Amino acid sequence: MSQTQVIKVKGNIKPQEAFGNKTMELSKSQLDERINVNLGKIINGFRNLPSFLEAKENINKDSIYKVIIPKNISRKLEDGSAQWNYDKAGKQLPVIKDQNGSFICQARLEETDPANFSAVNNIALQSTMAAVLEQLEYLNEQVADVIEGQFTDRIGTIKGAEETYKQALLAKDLNIRKQLLTQAISELNKGRSQLIESLETKTKFIQDLPKSNFKLILYSLFQKIDTNKIQKQFLETQRIFDNIISSSSYIALAYEELGEISSLQESLLPLKKCIIDYSEKLELVAEFLPYNPKFENEKSWFKYPEKTLEKIDTSFSQLTSNKTDYIEIELTGELLLSKGEKGDGQMH
């Protein structure tokens, strides 16, 4: 049985605001633009169809519509095997339906420029990246909250790698842009590895803390618990973890722009392992920290790290599944009517 990947577009797809980070803001702005360019292309594939022109006046700008496109259309266009024959189910051709599933219009091969629909897999990847980035930024936000708003410097290699990534975003020459993105990925991976090693070293103090109430009493009797020292050490680990998340976000964004889905997923594995390992340690150290409502919140990421990982994994599941045959883009009637031809400002 065929499955459908659903992409919801209800306005510009922009993740949360970054913490005053100009590089991240620039990156998100360009991701948003790539999504809009590809969405515009797809809608242009319907724009001059007789059936679309007939249905246009009945499209409500506040209603939700579904653009359904075969997932393998890019491959079929590349090898010349695309044959869009009409069938009653409307499954072989790109179609538009309303929120109730009623047929609006259908794109026949002879009536449109099929190249417009080759953007569907790009917008699927870009929308997936937006969803993953939202989760990483939410994680960043919680970590920053616990640091109590202190500025978190990008550490050593990460700061330099971030600058390389920023230069890539500003490059107009696509070949230079790709070279700089590749260089930034290498530098970011190196810097992140160093940070992960540093985090392991910096959290060794947690191993010496008592792990039960009984041990805590004994520990208190024979050793003075210096909570200020513990808090200082904890904040150091938080700053390192904050930079691990940020570097992982940049690596993923760079791979998205290069169109490397498998590499993007692989790049998140060290972060996912770090989330699991670090969360276990935070459960223990939290007992020795002064009360912080943000840290004690039941939604704190370290109490349920599997939820963060599940949301990241779910974002990729349909994108990479061989069982997913169609991509369904949900968007408002206003977007459907307003998107026009845009220049091809994307890399893939």
C-alpha positions as CSV (number, residue, x, y, z in Angstrom):
1,M,0.0,0.0,0.0
2,S,1.4,3.4,-1.0
3,Q,2.2,6.1,1.5
4,T,2.3,9.8,1.3
5,Q,4.7,12.3,2.9
6,V,2.8,15.4,4.0
7,I,4.5,18.8,4.0
8,K,2.5,21.6,5.5
9,V,3.1,25.1,4.1
10,K,0.9,27.7,5.8
11,G,3.1,30.7,5.1
12,N,6.9,31.2,4.9
13,I,8.6,28.2,6.5
14,K,10.8,29.9,9.0
15,P,12.2,28.2,12.1
16,Q,12.4,30.0,15.5
17,E,14.4,33.2,15.9
18,A,18.1,32.6,16.6
19,F,19.7,34.1,19.6
20,G,21.1,37.2,17.9
21,N,23.3,35.0,15.7
22,K,23.6,36.7,12.3
23,T,25.1,33.6,10.6
24,M,22.1,31.5,11.7
25,E,19.6,34.2,10.7
26,L,21.2,34.4,7.2
27,S,21.2,30.7,6.9
28,K,17.5,30.4,7.8
29,S,16.6,33.2,5.5
30,Q,18.3,31.4,2.6
31,L,16.6,28.1,3.5
32,D,13.3,29.9,3.5
33,E,14.0,31.4,0.1
34,R,14.9,28.0,-1.4
35,I,11.7,26.6,-0.1
36,N,9.8,29.5,-1.6
37,V,11.5,29.2,-5.0
38,N,10.7,25.5,-5.2
39,L,7.1,26.0,-4.0
40,G,6.8,28.7,-6.7
41,K,8.0,26.3,-9.4
42,I,5.6,23.6,-8.4
43,I,2.6,26.0,-8.4
44,N,3.8,27.4,-11.8
45,G,3.4,23.8,-13.1
46,F,-0.4,24.3,-12.6
47,R,-0.7,28.0,-13.2
48,N,-1.7,28.0,-16.9
49,L,-3.6,24.7,-17.0
50,P,-7.1,25.1,-18.3
51,S,-8.5,23.2,-15.4
52,F,-6.6,25.4,-12.9
53,L,-7.8,28.6,-14.6
54,E,-11.4,27.3,-14.4
55,A,-11.1,26.4,-10.7
56,K,-9.1,29.5,-9.8
57,E,-12.1,31.8,-9.0
58,N,-13.5,29.2,-6.6
59,I,-10.3,28.8,-4.6
60,N,-10.7,30.3,-1.1
61,K,-7.6,32.1,0.2
62,D,-8.2,31.0,3.8
63,S,-8.9,27.3,2.9
64,I,-6.2,24.5,2.9
65,Y,-5.4,22.8,-0.4
66,K,-3.2,19.8,-1.2
67,V,-0.8,19.5,-4.0
68,I,0.0,15.8,-4.6
69,I,2.9,14.8,-6.7
70,P,4.6,11.4,-7.4
71,K,7.8,11.3,-5.3
72,N,9.9,9.7,-8.1
73,I,9.0,12.4,-10.7
74,S,12.5,13.8,-10.6
75,R,14.0,10.5,-11.6
76,K,11.4,9.9,-14.3
77,L,12.1,13.4,-15.8
78,E,15.8,12.8,-15.8
79,D,15.7,9.4,-17.6
80,G,12.8,10.5,-19.9
81,S,10.4,7.9,-18.7
82,A,7.8,10.3,-17.4
83,Q,4.4,9.4,-18.7
84,W,1.6,11.2,-17.0
85,N,-1.5,9.3,-18.1
86,Y,-4.9,10.3,-16.6
87,D,-6.5,7.8,-14.3
88,K,-9.6,8.2,-12.2
89,A,-7.7,8.0,-8.9
90,G,-5.5,10.9,-10.0
91,K,-2.5,9.1,-8.8
92,Q,-0.2,9.2,-11.9
93,L,-0.4,13.0,-12.3
94,P,0.3,16.0,-10.1
95,V,-3.1,17.1,-8.7
96,I,-4.6,19.7,-6.5
97,K,-7.4,18.8,-4.1
98,D,-9.2,20.7,-1.4
99,Q,-9.1,20.0,2.3
100,N,-11.9,17.5,1.9
101,G,-10.1,15.6,-0.8
102,S,-12.3,16.8,-3.7
103,F,-10.5,17.1,-7.0
104,I,-9.6,20.7,-8.1
105,C,-7.3,20.2,-11.2
106,Q,-4.7,17.9,-12.7
107,A,-1.5,18.6,-14.7
108,R,-1.2,16.6,-17.9
109,L,2.3,16.2,-19.5
110,E,1.3,18.0,-22.7
111,E,-0.2,21.0,-20.9
112,T,2.7,22.1,-18.6
113,D,6.4,22.3,-18.2
114,P,7.2,19.1,-16.3
115,A,10.5,20.5,-15.1
116,N,8.5,22.6,-12.6
117,F,7.7,19.4,-10.7
118,S,11.3,18.3,-10.4
119,A,11.5,20.6,-7.4
120,V,9.2,18.4,-5.2
121,N,12.0,16.3,-3.7
122,N,14.1,19.5,-2.9
123,I,11.2,21.1,-1.1
124,A,10.7,17.8,0.8
125,L,14.3,17.9,2.0
126,Q,14.2,21.6,2.8
127,S,11.0,21.3,4.8
128,T,12.5,18.4,6.7
129,M,15.6,20.4,7.4
130,A,13.3,23.2,8.7
131,A,11.6,20.8,11.1
132,V,14.9,19.3,12.3
133,L,16.3,22.8,12.8
134,E,13.3,23.8,14.9
135,Q,14.0,20.9,17.3
136,L,17.7,21.8,17.5
137,E,16.9,25.4,18.2
138,Y,14.4,24.4,20.9
139,L,17.1,22.3,22.5
140,N,19.5,25.3,22.2
141,E,17.0,27.6,23.8
142,Q,16.6,25.3,26.8
143,V,20.3,25.1,27.3
144,A,20.7,28.9,26.9
145,D,17.9,29.4,29.5
146,V,19.8,27.4,32.1
147,I,22.9,29.4,31.4
148,E,20.7,32.3,32.4
149,G,21.3,34.4,29.3
150,Q,25.0,34.5,29.4
151,F,26.7,35.0,26.0
152,T,28.0,31.6,24.8
153,D,31.1,32.2,22.7
154,R,31.7,29.8,19.9
155,I,34.6,27.8,21.1
156,G,37.9,27.7,19.2
157,T,37.6,25.8,15.9
158,I,33.8,26.3,15.9
159,K,34.1,30.0,15.7
160,G,36.4,29.8,12.7
161,A,34.3,27.2,11.0
162,E,31.2,29.3,11.5
163,E,32.9,32.1,9.7
164,T,33.8,29.8,6.8
165,Y,30.1,28.8,6.7
166,K,29.0,32.4,6.7
167,Q,31.4,33.2,3.8
168,A,29.8,30.3,1.9
169,L,26.3,31.8,2.4
170,L,27.5,35.1,1.0
171,A,29.3,33.6,-2.0
172,K,27.6,34.3,-5.3
173,D,29.7,31.9,-7.4
174,L,28.1,28.5,-6.9
175,N,31.4,26.6,-7.3
176,I,33.1,28.7,-4.6
177,R,30.0,28.3,-2.5
178,K,30.1,24.5,-2.7
179,Q,33.8,24.5,-1.9
180,L,33.3,26.7,1.1
181,L,30.4,24.6,2.3
182,T,32.5,21.5,2.0
183,Q,35.4,23.2,3.9
184,A,33.0,24.4,6.6
185,I,31.6,20.9,7.1
186,S,35.1,19.5,7.6
187,E,36.0,22.3,10.1
188,L,32.7,22.0,12.0
189,N,33.1,18.2,12.3
190,K,36.6,18.6,13.6
191,G,35.5,21.3,16.1
192,R,32.5,19.3,17.2
193,S,34.6,16.2,17.8
194,Q,36.9,18.3,20.0
195,L,33.9,19.6,22.0
196,I,32.4,16.2,22.5
197,E,35.8,15.0,23.9
198,S,35.9,18.1,26.1
199,L,32.4,17.5,27.4
200,E,33.3,13.9,28.4
201,T,36.3,15.3,30.3
202,K,34.4,18.2,31.9
203,T,31.6,15.9,33.1
204,K,33.9,13.4,35.0
205,F,33.2,15.3,38.2
206,I,29.7,14.0,38.1
207,Q,30.9,10.5,38.5
208,D,32.2,11.4,42.0
209,L,28.8,12.6,43.1
210,P,26.7,10.3,45.3
211,K,24.0,8.5,43.3
212,S,21.6,7.7,46.1
213,N,20.1,9.4,49.2
214,F,22.0,7.1,51.5
215,K,25.3,8.0,49.7
216,L,24.3,11.6,49.7
217,I,24.0,11.6,53.5
218,L,27.4,9.9,53.9
219,Y,28.9,12.3,51.4
220,S,27.5,15.3,53.4
221,L,28.9,13.9,56.6
222,F,32.5,13.4,55.5
223,Q,32.9,15.8,52.6
224,K,31.6,19.3,52.2
225,I,29.4,19.7,49.1
226,D,30.5,22.8,47.3
227,T,27.4,23.6,45.3
228,N,28.9,26.8,43.9
229,K,31.8,24.7,42.4
230,I,29.3,22.2,41.1
231,Q,27.2,24.9,39.5
232,K,30.3,26.5,37.9
233,Q,31.4,23.1,36.5
234,F,27.9,22.5,35.3
235,L,27.6,25.8,33.4
236,E,30.9,25.0,31.7
237,T,29.4,21.8,30.4
238,Q,26.3,23.6,29.3
239,R,28.3,26.1,27.2
240,I,30.2,23.2,25.5
241,F,26.9,21.4,24.8
242,D,25.4,24.6,23.5
243,N,28.2,24.8,20.9
244,I,27.8,21.1,20.0
245,I,24.2,21.7,19.1
246,S,25.1,24.9,17.1
247,S,27.8,23.2,15.2
248,S,25.5,20.2,14.4
249,S,22.9,22.7,13.1
250,Y,25.4,24.3,10.7
251,I,26.7,20.9,9.5
252,A,23.1,19.8,8.8
253,L,22.2,23.0,7.0
254,A,25.3,22.8,4.8
255,Y,24.5,19.2,3.8
256,E,20.9,20.2,3.0
257,E,22.1,22.9,0.6
258,L,24.4,20.4,-1.0
259,G,21.4,18.0,-1.3
260,E,23.2,15.2,0.6
261,I,20.4,13.6,2.5
262,S,22.3,10.5,3.7
263,S,25.3,12.6,4.9
264,L,22.9,15.0,6.7
265,Q,21.4,12.1,8.6
266,E,24.8,10.6,9.4
267,S,26.0,14.0,10.6
268,L,23.4,14.1,13.4
269,L,24.5,10.7,14.9
270,P,27.2,12.2,17.2
271,L,24.8,14.8,18.5
272,K,22.1,12.2,19.2
273,K,24.6,10.0,21.1
274,C,25.7,13.1,23.0
275,I,22.1,14.0,23.9
276,I,21.6,10.5,25.4
277,D,24.9,10.4,27.3
278,Y,24.8,14.0,28.6
279,S,21.1,13.8,29.7
280,E,21.9,10.8,32.0
281,K,24.6,12.8,33.7
282,L,22.4,15.9,34.1
283,E,19.7,13.8,35.9
284,L,22.3,13.3,38.7
285,V,23.9,16.7,38.8
286,A,20.5,18.5,38.9
287,E,20.1,17.3,42.5
288,F,23.1,19.5,43.5
289,L,22.1,22.7,41.7
290,P,20.1,25.7,43.1
291,Y,16.5,25.7,42.2
292,N,15.8,27.0,38.7
293,P,12.2,26.8,37.4
294,K,13.4,26.6,33.8
295,F,15.8,23.7,34.6
296,E,13.2,21.9,36.8
297,N,10.4,22.2,34.2
298,E,9.0,18.8,33.4
299,K,9.5,19.6,29.7
300,S,13.3,20.0,30.3
301,W,14.9,18.2,27.4
302,F,17.3,16.1,29.6
303,K,14.4,14.4,31.4
304,Y,12.9,13.1,28.2
305,P,15.7,13.1,25.6
306,E,14.0,10.3,23.6
307,K,11.3,12.8,22.7
308,T,13.8,15.1,21.0
309,L,15.4,12.2,19.2
310,E,12.0,10.9,18.1
311,K,11.0,14.2,16.6
312,I,14.2,14.4,14.6
313,D,14.0,10.8,13.4
314,T,10.3,11.2,12.4
315,S,11.2,14.2,10.3
316,F,13.4,11.9,8.1
317,S,11.3,8.7,8.1
318,Q,9.0,9.5,5.3
319,L,11.6,11.5,3.3
320,T,13.9,8.4,3.0
321,S,11.2,5.7,3.1
322,N,11.0,3.5,-0.1
323,K,7.3,3.0,0.8
324,T,6.5,6.7,0.3
325,D,5.2,7.1,-3.3
326,Y,3.7,10.6,-3.1
327,I,4.5,14.0,-1.6
328,E,1.6,16.0,-0.5
329,I,2.1,19.7,0.1
330,E,-0.5,21.4,2.2
331,L,-0.8,25.1,1.7
332,T,-3.4,27.9,1.9
333,G,-5.4,29.1,-1.0
334,E,-3.7,32.5,-0.7
335,L,-0.3,30.9,-1.3
336,L,-1.7,28.8,-4.1
337,L,-2.9,31.9,-5.9
338,S,0.0,34.3,-5.1
339,K,3.1,32.3,-5.9
340,G,4.6,33.4,-9.1
341,E,7.6,32.6,-11.2
342,K,10.9,33.1,-9.3
343,G,14.5,32.9,-10.3
344,D,16.4,29.7,-9.8
345,G,18.4,30.9,-6.8
346,Q,19.1,27.4,-5.4
347,M,22.0,25.0,-5.7
348,H,20.1,21.8,-6.3
